Amino acid sequence: MRRRMLVVMLAAALTVAAGAQVWPPRLIGSFPAPPGAWDVAYEYRWLYVLTDGTPPRVYQLTTTGSTNASFPVPVPAGARGIACNGFSPDRMFISNRLNGYIYKLTMEGSLLSSFLCPVGSPYGLGFSEYYSPHGIGLFASCRDRNLILRLNDTTGSLLSSFAGPSTAVVGFDDFFAGVRNSNYVYWDYYGRWQVFDTMPARPYGVGTRVEWPIDQTVYLYVLCGNAYIYQYFGWTAVAPASLGRVKALFR
């Protein structure tokens, strides 16, 4: 009885604190991805979708899937992951699964520098800016090692690493990850992976923006192997990691 009352009190407190709370993030829409899409990044008002080819190409999309612009990028065939840092100066990062390099570019696609991934072959990329259980910076998912690497985005040096949620992790951004061998998308609370949702097809990449500590708004886009991008949204006045601990009380 005491535990039940505690759960009710905590839920009431969160509702008051968060107002019209929407947590966990909910599916609010989907739309076709550009042909040949491998990964997706989201920063502020635009989605950035990477397609491989000769040369690889980046599409700038609205949040409803309309193409605003597209441009080739000076990266060899084998481009696999994309991330954007989202703050001045804005930068784009593209990984190459064949040669192991990560390329740093302007948001218009001009090459600035490159560095070799220090461990394994980089697949999906992500960039955490404000808050993440594993710190801020550039994250590379290495499918062959099932490792997620946090890298210095200037030198490429390894800052830290942690295991993916299952096997063959192919994408991680902020709290969310996808793996090659299932249709699950996972979320992370301080190293404790949980299944977030089951997708219609295997996820290829995730693009997330967490506005923390502004209002804890979460925007999540999942690119799947059926060539669709799925859009999730949620927000709360309580840190997502704290809500994970409260959520456990309901089990």
Summary of the structure (lengths in Angstrom):
residues: 251
radius of gyration: 17.8
end to end distance: 14.5
largest distance: 63.9
contacts: 892
relative contact order: 0.17
helix: 10%
strand: 51%
